Amino acid sequence: MVKIAPLLMQIRIVSRRQIYKDDSFIHSVQPNAPLVIHLLLFLISPQASQRASDKREKIFQKAFHSLESDSSESAIATTCGSEQVSSTATKHNDTAESEKKESAKRKQATRKCSAKKRTKENGCDAPNASESIKDKQKNAFDYDKSLKAKAEAVERILAATAHGHVCREWIERLREMDWVENQLIHIERIHAREAKTVNLQKMEISERMKAALSKRGLHSLYLHQAQAIEAIKRGSNVMLCTSTASGKSLSFIIPTIEDLLEGTECNELPAFIYLFPTKALAQDQLRSVREFLVAVNLSPSYCCTFDGDTDTRDRAALIRDARIFLMNPDVLHHTVLPQHSRWKHILGKLRYVVVDESHMYRGVFGTHVSYVFRRLFRLCALYGAYPQTICCSASIGNPIQHFENLIPVVPSDSMISFPPHYAFLQSRFLDLIDEDGSPQGEKWICLWNPQASRICNENISKSTNIATKKRKTKKVVQDSLASHENTIDSLDLSEDTQRATRSPIFQSACIMSKLIEMTVHTLMFCNGRKLAELVLMNVQGILKKSKATRGLLRRVLTYRGGYSVQDRRKIEQRLFQGDLLGVVATNALELGIDVGHLDCTLHLGLPSSISSLWQQAGRAGRKHTVPSLSIIICFDSPLDQYFCRHSDELFALKPEAANLQLSNVQILQHHLICAAREVAIFSKKSGSVYFDSFLWPENTLKTHVLSLVEDKKIIALDEHGYQLHPCLSSAYRYLSLRSTEDKVYKVLTSDDNDPNQWIELDEIPGTRAFFQVYPTAVYLHQGKEYLITHLNHDERFAVAERCKAELSYYSTCRDFTDVDIVRTFGTKAISSCTESSRTYLSTGMVSVTTSVIGSAMYKKRTMALIQSNTFSLPPMQHISEALWIDLPSYVEEQFRSAGYNWNGSLHGVGHLLTSLVPLFIRCDPGDIDTEHYHPKEQRSRPRRITIYERREGGTGIVSQLHSAFAEVY
């Protein structure tokens, strides 16, 4: 026993002349008193988790008592072998220990009884602990049966598929990896679909355009393309919702080119603005539009990209000569609208505003963009134009409502009497086109659950080991006595290996490495920059192990936001040309950029929405005639694991609605200030009062404009309306559309740390800087490791030093969040107990303060804690909307009487609820959060679960969650 003790615990030997009582040594004159081994502390080493240490302690204690009962004289040799140690304490100590245990049991039983009694008095049902355990056992047994059924279903699908089918071959090759067991739990087969087309000769388009299309091999158009072109020619607004890679761009390129052809004949060229949410999409469309211009003998210079990367020296010429501008909403907000006098010949002849990937305009970003459109249309009206709007989108749940919220339109029942020079402001019909006429190749979507093997093995182990538990416990100790070193080492190695191979990150890296080895062009989506870099590092590590795959290292890269323009363009070009076999990306590649032919998409964790899932999966199989594969590698989060158990529900879900919150006061007032800077708002003199009355939300003038006047941000000028206060003439330039703050930190590095030779590695949003580039952080860039050595808050940059050798650990920050209620909007009871014991649901405004207090380092392979440190960074604070649940006291009593940590339980339930919200409301997981308590929190806290929005001022998620709370809860 003593041989293995130093490896498992710290012990103190109490000599014969001492006895141990409470926490003090008391001198004794009992020379014949037996030696006593006293267990002081069980070791929790960095290589062992708390759970592993607790497990070992339990095994040790059971083994100790087992040997004690089997031996009449249980004396064990000490480490020096010179003395005998008694394995039992004195009778007095036995009696005291027994009394303590009995007292503890009585107290716990009393607490349970009082909790049950109070629960009955309150009229609520109390959860039964034994029933809860039985339910867990039943659920585990049911899941075992479900896993077996799922495995049989997978085998049936594979057996029914012909040999030589590419998806079957890829899956079978993946299942040959030595660590793969039963992780593949579902295969969803989507059968191929034939195209629905309309012959070009039956369409009312010019002969020059028909000839240009024929040269490109197009003798017919898909049904939805033809319908969209007809609607645009009728003068309608169009909402086009079809699948990824269905050729939506052709629907607006053809009418654009035709209008330009007509304009050249009458020497009056119209103008067009194509808006894309990212620069990459605009660059991708530039090539297509210019090819069409050349095909009809028009100058390719008519089309240009105009964004933040456009050289300032070229901008004047582009504004003068170009007629089709491909830009993003940011440049429209920061450049075009503030400088509208330079653009008046464009705004006054603007024919179409094309909004591509319009489903991406939701939440904070979408609310900002909706107000940018209102500012654009009011300027167009002042210059004499009312452009048609064509929105293109993947499938969403509320296409009509989303268009009407995003795009300002003249209401059909408008009571406004427009003056003669605004007679062109007439209501337009909105055509929804959602019948997809494009073909679709066969697609397999697989669910891969890394936890399936662990769950199955654990449940099998529990069911087979109950009868022989004591015998096996004794055997563990006997084996340990025979060879303690080998036993412990192999135990640690086995646990670490199993934990590493069960990791979704490790398994996704293995899957991607295998696909690359098979020359399958693969794109993996990760939810976050750091995760993408971590996966790439794992993939590179796997490929390095074999000489046969080392040559493939250069053909695997990451793609994410923050990279320089040059780096992004190089990756996009290599991906389109097929030079890259594998790319690990964030959702930056989710949108409709043409990435060439891809065979497979991998998804590390379920995407944030059903729309995103189909959008990402649609990146593969763009040739329509070749089958494609998508594999979702699930995390162990509640939402991922729920759909692993109910996979049929996942593929039956409809796309979510895209929600905007036009009543967000902070965003609305920012854009009112911007609009007042451009042209006075509600001005009778300029005529803006006619369209400002319906462009902005109801009661804007009475409520928000007058409030801004009181705050001296705008000034009233009688008939001239309201203009920006002279002291705030440039304040609009600091308003970011992507969030409610516009701070960006740069990550700089240098080969020899020379400040005069800094190279910009990356850009980090200000809200994430303290979580990613804190001092001592391990920073990843294209699979290379850097250490953050300095963080400058004033100038907003971090210094990264390249690691000369590969690190054995990764880092993560330690932080906590305080949420304090500022204002309550409303409260309602959501339980039917007595008034004093009800559960209440409330909404309101809260103050959220987040502090980064240090960092921790973990081993890469085992994720075991190595070291933690403490430092201080400035706290981050904002005001936002929140929803909270106040629980009655009896709930806390029940949890504590069952031995659960109360604060930890509240925190866990909060995370569970936030993981479920995206099922019912269109939002990203990063849009909401729950309170994170400080580990040394001492002050009294209410029995409360809080869910708050992470954006300043809120985006309406809380109000939607409040309405749908019955479904979530």
N, C-alpha and C positions, 0 to 999 in steps of 0.2 A: 504493500500500500504506500509506504513512504517512498518507494522508488518512483512511482508516478506522481506523487504529490507535488514535488517542485515544478513539474510541468503544468500542473492544473491549478495550483493554489499557493497562497502564502500561508505558512503554518508557524506557530509559536509553541515551543515546548516549555511547559511550566514545570520547573524542577520540584524535587520532593520537599524542599524547604519553603515552597511558595504555593499559595492557592490563588486562583483567579476568580474575582468576584466583580461583577459589573464591568467598569472600565479601569479598575485599579488593582495593583498587586498588593496583597496583604501578607506580611511575614507570618510564617507558621513554624512551630517547633514540632512538626510531625515528620521525623526522618524516614519513617517507613511508608509515608503516603505515596500512592502510585503516581507515575508520570501521566500527564494528560496532554493530548494533542488538541490544540484549540484552533479552529478554522477562523482566520482573521478576514481574509479578502480573497475573492476569486479574481484571478487576473483577467483583465480585458486589454489584451495587447492590440497594437495597431493592425495586426494581421488577422485578428478575430473580431467578428461583430458581437454586439451585445447578445444577440439571439444565440450565436454559437456558444458563447461563454455560459449563458444560462442553461443551454442544453447539456453542456459538459458537466456543469455542477449538479444537474439533476441526475445524470447517469452515475456520477461519483457517489452521491448520497444514497441512491438506491443500491448500488453495488456494495457500499459500506455496510448498510443494514442487512443485506442479503448474506454477506460473509459472516456478519456478527451472529445471525440466527443459526447458521449452519455449524458454527464452531463453539464448543463448550468453553474453551479457553482461547479467546481471540487475542493473541499477543502477536505483534508484528515487529520485526527487527527494525531498529533505527538505521539511518543511512550509514553510520559508522560501524554498525553491527556489534556494538559492545554492550548494549542494554536492551532489555525487553520493555516494550511500551504497552501499557494497558489500553485496550480499544474501547473501554467503557469508563465513563466518569463516575464520580462518587455517587452514593445513593442520594445524598443531599442535593447534588446538582441535577440528578435525574428527576427528583421530585419537583424541584423548582422549575425545571424546564417543562415538565408535564403540566404544572399549574399554569404556567404562562400560556401554553398552547390552548388549554381548556378555556382560559379567560378570553383569549383572542377569539376563539370559536363562539363563545357566548355573546361577545360584543357584536360580532359580525351577524349572528343570527338575530340579535335584537334590532340591529339596523335594518335587516331585511324585513323583519316583521313590521317595524314601524313604517317602512316605506310602503309595504303592501297595504297596511291599514289605512295610511293617508290616501293612497291611490283609490281604495274602495270608497273612502269618505268623499273624495272629490268626484266620484262618479265616472272614473276613467278606468280602462282596462290596463292591468299591469302585465308587462311581458314576463313570461316564465323562463327562468334561466335554463332549466332542463329541457324545456320545449325548444328553446333557441338552439341548444346543442344538437338535439335530435333533428331539427330542421336543417342545420348545417350538414350533418351526416347524410341526411336524405338527399340534400342538394348535391353533395359530392358524389353519392351513388348514382343519382340521376344523370349527372354530368359524365360520369364514366360510361353509362349506357349511351348517352348522346355522342360521346367521342367515338365509341365503337360503331354506332350507326353512321356517323359522318365519314369514318374511315372506309366503311363498306360502300358508301355512296361514291366516294372518290375512286375507289377501285372499279366500281361499275362503269363510271364515266370513262376511265382510262381503257378498260377492257373493250368498251363499245366503240372506241376511236381507232380508226385504221392505223396500222403500222406505217411509219413514214410521215405521219402528221407532225408538223414542226412543234406545235405546242406540247403534244404528248412526249416527243423526244426530249425537249428541254426539261420538262418536269421529271421525267424518269432519270435524266442525268443529274438533276439536283438531288433527287432522293437517294442517289448512290453515295452521297457524302457520308462519311462514317458516323457523324454525330446526329444525322437525321433519323428521327423515329416516326412520330405520328403528328408532326407539326402542321402538315397540310390537311386542313379540316373541311375545306369547301371549294368546289369549282363551279363557277357560274358561267355557263356557255351562252354566248349571245350569237345567234346565227346570222349568217350573211344576209344582206338586204339588197334587192335590186333597185336600180335607179329609176326615178320617174322624170322623164325629160319632155321638153317642148322643142320642136324643130325651129331653127333660126328663121326659116322662110315664112313661118307663121307669125313671127313677131314684128312689131312696128318699130324697127330700128333701121338706121341708114345703111345703104349698100356698102359704104366705106367701112363701117363697123363690122358688118357681116363678113366682108373680105378679110379684115384684120383678124377676126375670130377664127375664120377658116384656116388662115396661115398658121395659127397656133394649134390646129387640129381639133377645134371646137365647132361642130356642126349642129349642136343642140345645147340647150341650157337645162339645168335642173329646174324642176317645177317651181321651187320657192324662189329661185333667181328670176325666172320669168315673171312671176306674180309681183315681186318687189319692183322690178323695172317698170311694169305697167302702172303700179300704184304711184311711183315717183313721177311718171309722165303725166298722171292725172292731177298732180299738184298736192297729193296727200302727204301727211307725215307717215312714217313707216316704222313699225316695231318688228324687226326680223329676229326670230328665235329659232335657231336650228342647231344641230350638233356641231361639235368641233370638226374642223377640216371639211366643212360642207360647201365651201366656196362662197361664203357670204360677201367677201370683198368685191367679187365680180358684180354683185347686185348694185353697188353704187359707183363703181368705176365706169361701167358702160354708160349710164346716163350723164356722168360728168364729162366724159370724152365727147359724147354727142352734143352737149351744150356748148362745149368749146369749139367744136366744128361749126356750129351755127353762128357762134359769136365772131369767128374769124371772117365769115362771109359778110356780116353786117358791120364789121369793125367795132364791135362793142363786146369785149370779153367779160364774161361773168367771173366771179371768184368763188372759191370753195375752201372750206376748212375741214380737215379730217383730224379728229381728236382721238388720241390713243393714251391709255393710262401709263404706258412706259415708253422710253426712248427706243428700246429695242424693237417694239412693234412698228413704230414709225419708220425706222430704218429698213425693216423688212418689207413694208408696203411701198417704199420709194422705188425699189427695183421693179416691182410689178407695174406700177402706174407709168413709169418712164418707158417700159417696153411697149405698152399700149400706145403711148403718144408717138413713138417712133413708127409703130405699125400703121398709123393713120397719117403719117407725114407731118406731124406737129413737133415743135421743138421740145426736147426733154427738159429744157430749162423752165418750162411752164410749171413743173412740179419740183418742190424742194422740201427738205425738212427744216424746221425752224424751232430750235429748242435751246437749252442752256449750253449745249456743245457747239452751237453755230458761232463761228468767228465774228466778232463785232464789226470787223472791217468789211465783211461780206453782206451784212444785214441790209444796208441801204439798197444795194443792187437787187437783192432778192425781193424786197418789198416792192420795188419798181417793176421788175420783170415777171415774177412768178404769178401764177393764178391758182395753183393748188398747193395749199400749205398743210404739211403734215406736222402736227405739233402735239404737245400734251397740255392738260389744263393748267399746269404750273406756269408755263411761258405765256399762256393766254392771260393769266392773272397778273403776273409780275411785269410783263413787257407790253403786250398788245393793248390791253385796256387802259393802262395808265398813259400810254403814248398814242391814244386813239387818233389824234390829229394827223400823225404820220401814216395811219392806216385807213383814212377816211375813204379813199378810192377803192379799197378792198371791202370795208364794212358796208359801204353804200351800194355795192353790187354783189353782195354775198348771196349766192343762190342756194347752196346746200351746206348744212352743218352735219357732218357724219360723226356719230359717237360710237366708236368700235369698242367691243367688250364692255358694254354698258352695265352688265351685271357686277362689274368691279366697283362701280360707284355706289357704295353703300356705307353706312356708318358715318364716322366723322368725315372721312375723305369725300364720300358721296354727298353729304350735306354741304360741304364747302363748294364742291363742283356745281351743285344745283344753283347756288347763289352766284357763282361765276357766270353761268349761262344766263341768269337774269340780268346781270350787268352787261353781258355781250348783246343780248337782244334789245335792251333799252338804247344802247349806242347805235345799233343797226337801224332802229326805228327813227332815231334822230337824224341819221344820214339817208333815210328813205328806203330801207330794205326790211323785209320780213322773211327770212330764209326758211326753207323746208328743213325738217330734221329727220334724219335716218338713224335709228338706233339699231345696232347689231349686238346680239347677245347669245350666250349659251342659254340653256333652258333655266328659267326661273319660275317661281310660283305665282308671281303677280306682275306679268309683263305690262299690262295696260296701266295699272296703278303706278308702277315704277316709272313709266314714261311720263305720266302726268305729274308726278312729284319732281322728277329730274328736270324736265324741259318746261319752260314757261310758254303757255299758249293763250291765245285770245279766247276767253270763254264763249261758248256758243250762245249762252243766254245773257250776254253782256248788256248792261243797261247804260254803258258809257257811250256818250255821243261824241265820236271823234270828229275833229275839224277836217276840212277837205284835204289838207296836205297829209293827213294820216289815214286817208281812206283805204290804203293798201292793207291796213291791219284788219284782216278778215279771218274769221275762224276757219281752221282747216280740219278735214276729216282725218282720223287716225286709223290706218290699216294695220291689223295684227296678222303677220304671216308666220305660222308655226308648223306648217306641214312640210316636213323634211323630204326633199326629193333626191338627196344624194345617196349613192350606194354605200354599203358598209361591209367591210370584210369580217370574217368570223373573229370573235374575240373571246378569250378565256380570262376571267377574273378570278384569282385564287385568294383565299384567306389563309394566312400562315400564322399560327399561334405558337410562339416560342414557349409559352407556359403550358401548353397541352401535355408535353412529355412529363414535366415536373408534377402537374396535378395528378396525372394518371399513375405515375410511379408512387407518389405519396399515398394515394388512396389504396393502391394495391398493398403497399407496405403495411398500412394500418390494419387492413382486413386480414392479413396473413400472420401478423406478428402478435396479435393480442393474446393468443393462447400460450405462446412460448416466451412472453416478455421477461419473466424473472430469470428463466434459464439463459436467455441470451444476454441479460445484464450481467450475470455472473461470468459468462464466458468472456465478455469484454474486459473485465478486470483481470481474469486469469491470463488472457492473451497479453494484457498490458504488463503484468508482472513478468511474463516470459521475455518480452522484447518491447519495452516501453518506447524506445526511441523510434524504431521503425513504424510502430503502430500509430504514434502521434503524427509523424511526418506524412505517412501515407494518407491519414485521415484528413489533414489539412490540404494536401494536394488534391485529393478527391473532391472535397467541398469547393475549393477554389476553381477547379476545372469545371465542375458542374455549374457553378454560378456563372462563370465566364461564357460557357457554351449556351446557357439559357438566355443570355443577354440579347435583346432584339437588335442592338447595334452590331454585335458580333455576328449574329446569324444573317443580317441583311448584308454585311460586308462579305461574308462567305458566298452568299447567293450571287451577289454582283460579280465577285471575282470568278466564280464558275461560269457565269454567262459570258463574261469578257473572254475567258479562256476558250469558250465555244464560238467566239467572234459574233456574238449576238449583240447588236447595237442597243444599249440599255441606258435609260434615263431614270435616276432615282430622285424622288422628292423627299425632302426633309423639312420639318417644321422648325426652322431656325438656322442661323448662320453657323453657330458653333457646332451644332449637331452635324451639319453637312461636312464641315472640315474634319470632324472626328471620324466620320464614316470613311472619308477619303483616306485618312491616315491608316485605318484598319485595312482597307482594300489594298493600299500600297504595300503594307506589311505582309499580307497574304501572297501577293504576286511576287514579292522579293524572294520568297522561300524556295521557289522552283526556278531552275535555269530556263525551263521552257516558257515561263510566263514573265520573266524579268524584262524582256523586250517590249511588253505591253504597257509598262509603267507610264511612258510618255503619252499614251493614248487614253489616259484617265485624268479628269480634272474636275474641279468644282466650279459652279456658276452661281453667283449670288449678288445681291445688292452691295454697294460699297466699293466694288472694284473700279479701277480707272476706265475711262472710255475706251482706250486702246486695248486693254486686256479683255474687256467685254466683246469688242468687235472681233478680236482674234479667235476667241472661243466660239462665238456664233458662226464664224466662217468655217472653222474646222469641223464644227458639228454639222453644218449644212452640207459640206463636201464629203462627209462620211469618214474623215480622218480620225475622229474620236470614236472609240468603242464604248466608252462609259463616261457619263457626266453625273455628278452628284450636285443637285440644285435645290434651292429654296423655291418658293412659288413664283420666283422671277421668270421661270420658264413655263409656268402654267398657262400663260395666255397664248394667243394664236400665232406666235412667231413660227415661221416655217423652219423647222430644224432638220429638214431632210427626212430620210426614211429611218424610222426607229422600229425595232422589233418588240421591245419589252419596256414596260415602265414598272418601277418598284416604288412602293409607298411605305416609308418608315413611319408607322402610326397612321391611324385613320385620318384622312384630310378633315379640315375644319367644317366642311359642309358637303352635302350630297352633290351640289353643283360643282364644287372643286374636285370631288372624286371623279366625276365623269369628264370634267375638263382635263384633268391630269392624265387619266387613262386614255383619252382621245389623242394624246401626243404620239402614241404608237399606232401603227397600222394605217398611215395616211394614204397608202397606195390602194386601199380598198379591196384589192384582189388577193392580198397575202394575209393569212391569219396573224394575230398579234396576241401578246400575253401581258397581263398585269397581275402583280402579286402584292398584296397588302400584308406587310409584316406588322402584327399588332403589338402594342405595348401592353403592360399589365394594368393600365388605367381602367377604372370601372366601365367607361363607355366602350373602349376597345374590347374588353372581355365580355361585355353584354352582347355585342354583335358576334363575337365568336360563338357564343351559346345559341344565339338566335340569328344565324346568318341569313335566313330567308327574309327576315324583316329588313335587313340592310338594303337588299336589292329591290324591295318593294316600296321603299320610301320615295316620295316625290321631291323634286328640287324645292329648296326653301324660297321664301319670299325675300326680296331685296328691300330693306327698310331704310328710310331716311327720316330724320327728325328735324323738320323745318322750323319747329318751335324752339330749337336750341337758341337761347337768348344771346349767349356769348358769340356764337358764330354769326348769327343774324346781324348783331350790332357791328361786328368787324366789317362785314360786307356793306352795310349801310354807310359806314365811314368811307370805305373805298369808293362806293358809287357817288357819294357827295363830293369826293375829290375829283372824279372824272367829269361829271356834269351834275349840276345842282339837282337834288331830288325834290319831287313834288313841286316843281316849278311851273307856274302858269305862263311865264314869259317864254320859256323854251318849249313848253308843251309836254314836259316829262310827267306832269301830274296825270295825264291821260292814261299812260301805260304803267306808271308806278303804282297806281291804285289797284291793278290786278296782278302785277309781277311779284309784289311782295306779299307776305302773309297778311291776313285780315287784321285790322286795327294797328298796323305798323306805325302809321302816322301818329295816332293818338297815344300810343303806348311807348314804343321804342325810340321814335324820332324825338319826341318831346323829352324823353329821359336823357338822350344824348345831348340835347340842348342844355338841360339842367347841369349835366356834367361838364359842359363847356368843351365838348369834343366836336360839335358842329354848331353853326350859328344860323339864325333865322334872318332871311333877307326879304320879308314880305312876299311880293309876287315873284321874286327871283328864287323862291324856295329855300332850301337849306343847303349850305355849303360847308366844306371841311374847315375847321378852325385853322387859322394861319400857322399856329404853333405846332400843328400835327401834319404838316404838308407832306412828309415822307413816311409817316407811320405805317401806311398800308404795305410798304415794301417788306416789312418784317413779319407779315402774316403768312404762315405756312399752310398749305392745303392738306398736307399729309398728316398733320397733327395740329394740336393747339399751341405748340411751341416749336421753335425753329433753330435750336442749338445743335450743332454738329461738332463732334470731336474727330480730329485727324490722328491716325496712327502713323508715326514716322519711324524710319529705321535708317541705318547707315552701316556700310561695311566695317568701318573702323570707328564708329560712334563720333564722327566729325560733325558738329552742328551746322557746318557750312555745306555739307553734302547730304542733307536729309533726303530720303526717298519716301514718297507717300505710299503707304501700303493700303490703307483702307480709310473709310469714313464710318463713324459710329453715331447713330442718333443720340442726342443728348440724354434722352430718357433711359437709354441702355448703357451709357458709358460706364457708370459706376459698377455695373454688373459684369462688364466684359473686360475693361482695361484698368482695373484697380491695381495698385502696386502688388507685385509678386505674381500677377496672373499669368497663366500659360496661354498665349495667344496663338491661334492657328491661322495659317494663310497658305492655301494650295498644298496642304499636307506638310508644311514646314512649321517648326515650332519656334516661338519667340517668347522671351520673358519681358514683361512690362516692368521697366526699371524706374519710370517717372511718369507722373500724371500732373499736368498743369491745368488748374481749373480756370484761371483767368484768361489764358490764351487758347484754351480748349484743344490741347493736343496731348498725346501719350507717346512715350519713347519706348520702342520695342527692340530688344537685342536678340539677334539670331542665336539659337542654341547650337553649339558645336557638335554635340552628340545627342542622340535620341533620349528623351526623358522617359523615366519609368512611371511617371505619374501625370495626372491632370489636375487642374484646380477648379474650384467653384467658390463663389462668394457666400458669405453668411449674412443674412439680412433679416429684419423684422419690420412689421407694419403696424402702426397704430391707427385706428379708425375712431373718430369722435363725431358724434351727431351734432350738426349745426342747426338743422331745422327739420321738423317733422311735417310731412304733407298730409298723412292720414294713417289711421290704424284700424285694423279689424281683427276680430277673433276668428281663428281657423280650427277651433276644437269646441266640442260640445260639453266640456266639463263645467263645474261650478265656476263662478266669476273669478275667484281667487286662484284657480288652478288652470285657467285657460292658456292656450298658446296664441300669441298675437303676432300678426304680420303688419309691418309698417314700411313706409317709404319716406324718403326725405333727402336732404343734402347733408353730406358728411365731409369732414376734413381728414384727408389721408396723408399720413407722414411715413415715409419709408426711409430706413437708415441701413446702410451697409456697414457692418461692424467688424468684419474680418473675412478671412478666407480659409479654406480647408483643402488639403491635398490628398488625393486618393490614388491607389495603385490602378494602373490602366486595366490590367487583366482581371483582378479580383474585386476592384472597387472598394478595397479595404482602406480605412482611414490611416494615413501616415502621420500627418501633422496638421495642426490648426494654429492660426495666429490672429491677432487682434489689431485693428487700426481704426482710425476715425475719418469718415468722409462726411461732407455736409449733407444734412438730411434733405430729402426731396418731398415737397408738400404740394398738394393741389386740392381743390374743392370739386366734388362730383356728386352724382346721384347714387343712392344706395337703397337696398332692400334688406330688412333684417327681421329675424324671428326671435321673439322673446319667449323663453321656455319657463314653465312653472318650477317651483322648488323641488317638487317630488321627483321630477325627472333626474335632477342632479343627485338626489338621495339614492335613487335606484342604481345609477351608474357607479356611484362611489361604493355602495354596499356590495356591488358585484366585483369590486376590485379594479375598475377601469379608471384611467386618468381622465379627469373631467375636461380640462382645457384641451388635451390632445383629442378627445372625442369630438368636441365642438369644432375643432380645426379640421378633423377628418370629414365630418359631415358637410362642412363648408366646401371642401374640395370636391366631395361627391356631387353636391348640387351644381357647382360651376361646371363640372364635366358633363352634366346632363342638359344644361341650358341650350347648347348648340343643336340638340335634337328638336327643339321646339321653336327656337328663334334664330333668325339669320344673323349670326355674329361669329367672330373669331374667338378662339379660346383666350387670346391675349387681351380681349376687350374687357373682360371681367376678372375679378379676383376676390379672395376672401382674406380675412384678417390673419396676420402671422404674428403670434405673440413672441415677445422677447423671452429668451430662455430663462432669464432671471427676473421675470416680471413679479412684482410683489404687491402692487396695488389691487384692490378689490375690483373685480370685473362683473358686469351683469351676465346673466345666463343667456347669451345672445349669439346667434349665427348671422354674420353680416356678409352680404355680397354687394360689392361696389363696382362702379365703372372706373376703368383706369384712365379714361380721357377727361381732361378738364371740362367741367360743366355738364358732362354726360352727353349721350347720343340718343337717348330714348329707349335703350335696352331695358332699363329698370321698369319703365312703365309697361313695356310689352311683357316682361317677365311677371309683373304683378297681375296682368290680365290672364296669363297662362299658368299661373302658379299651381292651380289645382291639378293640372296635368303633370307638371314637373314633380310636385310633392307627393 
